[in-house]
Structure formats: structure tokens, C-alpha cells
Amino acid sequence: MTPDMKNDRSDPTQPSAPAPQPDPGCTPTLPGFTCGLDATLRIIAGKWKPLILYFLAQGGPYRYGELRRAVRDVSDKMLIQQLKELEADGLVKRTDYKEVPPRVDYSLTPLGRSLAEALVPLCSWGTEHMAEVSRVFAQRDGWTTKGR
């Protein structure tokens, strides 16, 4: 047997390595979720929710128009829908001042703030790898235009 074969995992005579154990902090504790990441991804599902949380964490409360300008390219319908879902999920607080003209603003709840803080490493990763990600998307765009 050559030294290379000792590390060959396809060799049935070699004992297999133990399966990696899940992080105990990410194991399911409630039915319906695969793990903590599954729960997190479900609550921020949607293209705009992470951006809404990010901008609200920058120093809200924000009025609707301010959020609309901050979260570029989102339609009014989608922003309203995502804000309603975030409010229903207990992440965003909507304050209606019952004034004329109407004045409403949005801010993070403590749960929403903790989730926004958890998104900070993703933001840092995106900033750090922005050039590479741009190249990847440019390549992907090239694939779709070649097929047309």
C-alpha cells in the first residue's frame, strides 16, 4: 500500500472519519426548525428584510420615506409588505402618532436590534469581498446574455 492510499477515503478497508458534530449552539430546540440558522433565515426571508433591519439599526426611528430612499430599488408595495411582516414577527415597531398629516415611523424592537447585530458580520464580509462578488455577478450576467 502506498502512502497516498492511507489517506484515500474511498478505501473500504480504512476506517472512516467520524461525521462532524453540529455546533451545540445551533442545534434544534423547537420543532419545525432544522437548526438556529434555519430559524434565522426564515425570519429574514425576503430580499429586502435584511436591508431594512440594517438601515433601522443605523439610528432609527425612520419615517417611511426615509426608509424608501435608503433601501434603493424596492417598490412601495414590497417595502410596505416587508415592514408589515417584520412588525408581525416582533422585529420592528411601527409608531403611529395619530396626527394630520399622518406621521408614522419605524424602529427596531430589542429582538430586531439583536438580529441586526447578528447581520453585522455578513455586512463586513460583503464589504471585504465586494470586488470578488461583483466579478462573480458579472460572470453570471455573461452566462445569461450568451444563452439569449
C-alpha positions as CSV (number, residue, x, y, z in Angstrom):
1,M,0.0,0.0,0.0
2,T,1.4,3.4,-1.0
3,P,1.3,6.3,1.4
4,D,-1.2,8.0,-0.8
5,M,-3.7,5.2,-0.3
6,K,-3.6,5.6,3.5
7,N,-5.5,8.9,3.1
8,D,-7.8,7.6,0.4
9,R,-11.3,7.8,2.0
10,S,-12.7,5.6,-0.8
11,D,-10.7,2.6,0.5
12,P,-13.3,0.4,2.3
13,T,-10.6,-1.2,4.5
14,Q,-9.7,2.1,6.1
15,P,-11.8,3.4,9.0
16,S,-14.0,6.3,8.0
17,A,-13.6,9.6,9.8
18,P,-16.3,10.4,12.3
19,A,-19.0,12.7,10.9
20,P,-18.6,16.3,12.0
21,Q,-20.8,17.2,15.0
22,P,-23.1,20.2,14.8
23,D,-22.4,23.2,16.8
24,P,-24.3,22.8,20.1
25,G,-25.4,26.4,19.8
26,C,-27.1,25.7,16.5
27,T,-29.0,22.5,17.3
28,P,-32.8,22.5,17.1
29,T,-34.6,23.1,20.3
30,L,-38.1,23.8,18.8
31,P,-40.0,21.6,16.4
32,G,-40.2,22.9,12.8
33,F,-36.6,24.2,12.5
34,T,-33.6,22.3,11.3
35,C,-31.3,24.5,13.4
36,G,-30.8,28.1,14.6
37,L,-29.7,29.2,11.2
38,D,-32.9,27.8,9.7
39,A,-34.9,29.9,12.2
40,T,-32.9,33.0,11.4
41,L,-33.2,32.6,7.6
42,R,-36.9,32.1,7.8
43,I,-37.4,35.3,9.8
44,I,-35.3,37.4,7.4
45,A,-36.5,35.6,4.3
46,G,-37.0,38.1,1.5
47,K,-34.7,40.3,-0.5
48,W,-35.4,43.5,1.5
49,K,-35.7,42.5,5.1
50,P,-32.0,42.3,6.0
51,L,-31.5,45.8,4.4
52,I,-34.5,47.2,6.3
53,L,-33.1,45.9,9.5
54,Y,-29.6,47.2,8.6
55,F,-30.9,50.7,8.0
56,L,-33.1,50.8,11.0
57,A,-30.1,49.8,13.1
58,Q,-28.2,52.8,11.8
59,G,-30.1,55.1,14.1
60,G,-33.8,54.9,13.6
61,P,-36.6,55.6,14.1
62,Y,-37.1,56.2,10.4
63,R,-40.1,57.6,8.6
64,Y,-41.4,55.6,5.6
65,G,-40.0,58.0,3.1
66,E,-36.5,57.8,4.7
67,L,-36.5,54.1,4.6
68,R,-37.8,54.1,1.0
69,R,-34.8,56.3,0.0
70,A,-32.3,54.2,2.0
71,V,-33.5,50.8,0.6
72,R,-32.9,51.7,-3.1
73,D,-34.8,49.9,-5.8
74,V,-37.6,48.5,-3.5
75,S,-41.1,49.1,-4.7
76,D,-43.6,50.8,-2.3
77,K,-45.7,47.6,-2.3
78,M,-42.8,45.4,-1.3
79,L,-41.5,47.8,1.3
80,I,-44.9,48.0,2.9
81,Q,-45.3,44.2,2.8
82,Q,-41.8,43.6,4.3
83,L,-42.4,46.2,7.1
84,K,-45.7,44.6,8.0
85,E,-44.1,41.1,8.2
86,L,-41.2,42.4,10.3
87,E,-43.7,44.1,12.6
88,A,-45.8,40.9,12.9
89,D,-42.6,39.0,13.7
90,G,-41.8,41.3,16.5
91,L,-38.7,42.8,14.9
92,V,-39.9,46.2,14.0
93,K,-42.1,48.6,16.0
94,R,-44.5,50.9,14.0
95,T,-45.4,54.1,15.8
96,D,-48.5,56.0,14.5
97,Y,-48.6,59.5,16.0
98,K,-52.3,60.0,15.0
99,E,-51.6,63.4,13.5
100,V,-52.8,65.2,10.5
101,P,-51.0,64.9,8.1
102,P,-50.3,61.3,9.1
103,R,-46.9,60.7,10.8
104,V,-45.6,57.1,11.2
105,D,-42.1,55.9,12.0
106,Y,-40.4,52.6,12.3
107,S,-37.8,51.4,14.8
108,L,-36.2,48.1,15.9
109,T,-37.5,46.2,18.9
110,P,-34.9,44.6,21.2
111,L,-35.4,41.4,19.3
112,G,-34.9,43.2,16.0
113,R,-31.8,45.0,17.3
114,S,-30.2,41.7,18.3
115,L,-30.9,40.3,14.8
116,A,-29.5,43.4,13.2
117,E,-26.3,43.0,15.3
118,A,-26.1,39.4,14.1
119,L,-26.1,40.7,10.5
120,V,-23.1,42.9,11.1
121,P,-20.6,40.1,10.2
122,L,-22.4,39.5,6.9
123,C,-22.2,43.2,6.1
124,S,-18.5,43.1,6.9
125,W,-18.0,40.0,4.7
126,G,-19.8,41.7,1.9
127,T,-17.7,44.8,2.2
128,E,-14.5,42.8,2.4
129,H,-15.4,40.7,-0.7
130,M,-17.3,43.2,-2.8
131,A,-14.9,43.3,-5.7
132,E,-14.9,39.5,-6.0
133,V,-18.7,39.3,-5.6
134,S,-19.0,41.9,-8.4
135,R,-16.9,39.8,-10.6
136,V,-19.0,36.7,-9.9
137,F,-22.2,38.6,-10.7
138,A,-20.7,40.0,-13.9
139,Q,-19.7,36.4,-15.0
140,R,-23.2,35.2,-14.2
141,D,-24.7,38.0,-16.2
142,G,-22.5,36.9,-19.1
143,W,-23.9,33.4,-18.9
144,T,-27.5,34.6,-19.2
145,T,-26.8,37.0,-22.1
146,K,-24.9,34.3,-24.1
147,G,-27.9,32.0,-23.8
148,R,-30.3,34.5,-25.3
